[in-house]
């Protein structure tokens, strides 16, 4: 029960506006730890869908509680945990407070799952459609749909009359290795798969795999490419490290989302931006982070922001908005670089 008591005391500090940044971070992470068991039970679909780890989903669930207003207060948090409620639970049992807190976090988690299903499914579905369209145009690729499952057969017509080595779904590390070591990261879907089939032909390989397997290979390659960019050099691929890097990247991206909320709250508190501006910046940054994971920045920063603030002219963006957005993007890139360098140092280099 010690965790719940610690949360209650931290909440009391925040309501009384008597806290440090360290207290705030401690409260966030305490809530994350509290909700993790429930997430592990319920989040299988979302983990498979977008490579999310339980901690990622916990941060997404908890972070909206800590959005500040212009008075530098936390209106959502203070509504749920006003001084009367906190005073009541200070005198009640820790079990009562735990039930109250977990009910709140469970409702927030339900909202997070709804958000993930609406945001991530279309993104993965879009890439999946692009892969299907690209494969239909590449000689040697055949698509079969049976019992709701889409299978892809790749049999490149090599020059040599040698029977190719056939790779199945449980042997696709070889395909991922080709994509990573042949520099396919950063390529858009059509060119990516055209190059992959060319290399397979040269190496006398064939494949019979699911479309979902090819989707995961594409996403993993783009994530590795992103890590290579931030490490200022190539990241050599090896099976255990690649899985670790992929999981770490997901965690770092989610930390960035929480960090960007806190940074923008400071701009909001200083009246440098309005609440509508903050929402547009956050959505634009989330799109950019997703593109970084899926292959790289696809358009100008102005276009990312204009999608969520269509009334902004290019002149207004240059005069008022660009400096803030460029700062957030720069600090995001620097954050990922630092995380990668720390990970490399901890593992003795790659």
ZIRA-V854469 format. One record per pair of residues at least 12 apart in sequence whose ideal C-beta (glycine too) atoms are under 7 Angstrom apart, sorted by the first residue. I is the first residue (numbers start at 0). J is the second residue. D is the distance in whole Angstrom. If there is no record, write none. Layout:
# ZIRA-V854469
i=I j=J d=D
i=I j=J d=D
This chain:
# ZIRA-V854469
i=0 j=93 d=4
i=0 j=97 d=7
i=2 j=29 d=6
i=2 j=32 d=7
i=2 j=33 d=6
i=3 j=93 d=5
i=3 j=96 d=5
i=3 j=97 d=5
i=3 j=100 d=7
i=4 j=93 d=6
i=5 j=29 d=6
i=6 j=26 d=6
i=6 j=29 d=5
i=6 j=30 d=7
i=6 j=100 d=7
i=7 j=85 d=7
i=7 j=88 d=6
i=7 j=89 d=7
i=7 j=96 d=6
i=9 j=22 d=6
i=9 j=25 d=6
i=9 j=26 d=4
i=9 j=29 d=7
i=10 j=80 d=5
i=10 j=85 d=6
i=11 j=85 d=5
i=13 j=73 d=6
i=13 j=76 d=7
i=14 j=77 d=6
i=14 j=80 d=7
i=14 j=82 d=5
i=14 j=85 d=6
i=27 j=61 d=6
i=27 j=65 d=6
i=30 j=61 d=5
i=30 j=104 d=7
i=31 j=54 d=7
i=31 j=57 d=4
i=31 j=58 d=6
i=31 j=61 d=6
i=33 j=100 d=7
i=33 j=101 d=7
i=33 j=104 d=7
i=34 j=57 d=5
i=34 j=60 d=6
i=34 j=104 d=5
i=34 j=108 d=6
i=35 j=53 d=5
i=35 j=54 d=7
i=35 j=57 d=6
i=37 j=105 d=6
i=37 j=108 d=6
i=38 j=53 d=5
i=38 j=56 d=5
i=38 j=57 d=6
i=38 j=108 d=7
i=39 j=53 d=5
i=42 j=56 d=5
i=45 j=112 d=7
i=45 j=115 d=5
i=48 j=119 d=6
i=48 j=120 d=7
i=48 j=123 d=6
i=49 j=119 d=4
i=49 j=123 d=7
i=50 j=245 d=7
i=50 j=249 d=5
i=51 j=249 d=6
i=52 j=246 d=6
i=52 j=249 d=6
i=52 j=250 d=6
i=54 j=250 d=6
i=55 j=249 d=6
i=55 j=250 d=6
i=55 j=253 d=4
i=56 j=111 d=6
i=58 j=253 d=5
i=58 j=257 d=5
i=59 j=111 d=5
i=59 j=253 d=7
i=60 j=104 d=7
i=60 j=107 d=5
i=60 j=108 d=5
i=60 j=111 d=4
i=62 j=257 d=5
i=62 j=260 d=6
i=63 j=75 d=7
i=64 j=76 d=5
i=66 j=260 d=6
i=66 j=264 d=6
i=67 j=264 d=4
i=67 j=267 d=6
i=67 j=268 d=6
i=69 j=267 d=6
i=69 j=268 d=6
i=69 j=270 d=6
i=71 j=268 d=5
i=79 j=103 d=6
i=122 j=289 d=6
i=123 j=214 d=7
i=126 j=188 d=7
i=126 j=214 d=6
i=126 j=217 d=7
i=126 j=293 d=7
i=127 j=210 d=7
i=127 j=214 d=6
i=129 j=188 d=4
i=130 j=188 d=6
i=130 j=192 d=7
i=130 j=210 d=7
i=130 j=213 d=6
i=130 j=214 d=6
i=130 j=217 d=7
i=131 j=210 d=7
i=133 j=188 d=5
i=133 j=189 d=4
i=133 j=192 d=5
i=134 j=151 d=6
i=134 j=192 d=6
i=137 j=192 d=6
i=137 j=193 d=6
i=137 j=196 d=5
i=138 j=156 d=7
i=139 j=153 d=6
i=139 j=154 d=5
i=139 j=155 d=4
i=139 j=156 d=6
i=139 j=196 d=6
i=140 j=153 d=5
i=140 j=196 d=7
i=148 j=209 d=6
i=149 j=209 d=7
i=149 j=210 d=4
i=150 j=207 d=7
i=150 j=209 d=6
i=151 j=208 d=6
i=151 j=210 d=6
i=151 j=213 d=6
i=152 j=207 d=5
i=153 j=196 d=6
i=153 j=199 d=6
i=153 j=205 d=6
i=153 j=206 d=4
i=154 j=205 d=5
i=155 j=196 d=5
i=155 j=199 d=5
i=155 j=200 d=3
i=157 j=200 d=5
i=157 j=203 d=6
i=159 j=203 d=7
i=161 j=203 d=5
i=163 j=203 d=5
i=163 j=204 d=6
i=163 j=205 d=4
i=164 j=203 d=6
i=164 j=204 d=5
i=164 j=205 d=7
i=165 j=205 d=5
i=165 j=207 d=6
i=166 j=204 d=6
i=166 j=205 d=7
i=166 j=206 d=4
i=167 j=207 d=6
i=167 j=208 d=7
i=168 j=208 d=5
i=168 j=209 d=6
i=168 j=212 d=5
i=171 j=208 d=6
i=171 j=212 d=5
i=171 j=216 d=6
i=172 j=238 d=6
i=174 j=206 d=6
i=174 j=216 d=6
i=175 j=216 d=5
i=175 j=219 d=6
i=176 j=236 d=6
i=177 j=195 d=7
i=177 j=198 d=5
i=178 j=195 d=6
i=178 j=216 d=6
i=178 j=220 d=4
i=179 j=220 d=6
i=179 j=223 d=5
i=179 j=236 d=4
i=180 j=236 d=6
i=181 j=198 d=6
i=183 j=195 d=6
i=183 j=220 d=6
i=184 j=220 d=5
i=184 j=221 d=6
i=184 j=223 d=6
i=184 j=224 d=3
i=184 j=227 d=7
i=185 j=224 d=5
i=185 j=294 d=6
i=185 j=295 d=5
i=187 j=294 d=7
i=188 j=217 d=7
i=191 j=217 d=6
i=218 j=293 d=7
i=219 j=245 d=6
i=221 j=292 d=6
i=221 j=293 d=5
i=221 j=294 d=4
i=222 j=245 d=5
i=222 j=248 d=5
i=222 j=292 d=6
i=223 j=236 d=7
i=223 j=241 d=7
i=223 j=244 d=7
i=225 j=248 d=7
i=225 j=291 d=5
i=225 j=292 d=6
i=226 j=244 d=6
i=226 j=248 d=6
i=226 j=339 d=6
i=229 j=332 d=7
i=229 j=335 d=5
i=229 j=336 d=5
i=229 j=339 d=5
i=230 j=339 d=5
i=234 j=349 d=6
i=235 j=349 d=6
i=240 j=349 d=6
i=247 j=342 d=6
i=251 j=335 d=6
i=251 j=338 d=5
i=252 j=288 d=5
i=252 j=292 d=7
i=255 j=288 d=6
i=255 j=331 d=5
i=255 j=334 d=6
i=256 j=285 d=7
i=256 j=288 d=7
i=258 j=334 d=7
i=259 j=281 d=6
i=259 j=284 d=5
i=259 j=327 d=6
i=260 j=281 d=7
i=262 j=327 d=6
i=263 j=277 d=5
i=263 j=280 d=6
i=263 j=281 d=6
i=266 j=323 d=7
i=272 j=323 d=7
i=279 j=304 d=6
i=279 j=307 d=4
i=279 j=308 d=4
i=280 j=323 d=7
i=280 j=324 d=6
i=280 j=327 d=7
i=282 j=307 d=4
i=283 j=303 d=4
i=283 j=304 d=4
i=283 j=306 d=7
i=283 j=307 d=6
i=283 j=324 d=7
i=284 j=327 d=6
i=286 j=303 d=6
i=287 j=303 d=5
i=287 j=328 d=7
i=300 j=324 d=5
i=300 j=325 d=7
i=300 j=328 d=6
i=301 j=313 d=6
i=301 j=316 d=5
i=304 j=316 d=7
i=304 j=320 d=6
i=304 j=324 d=6
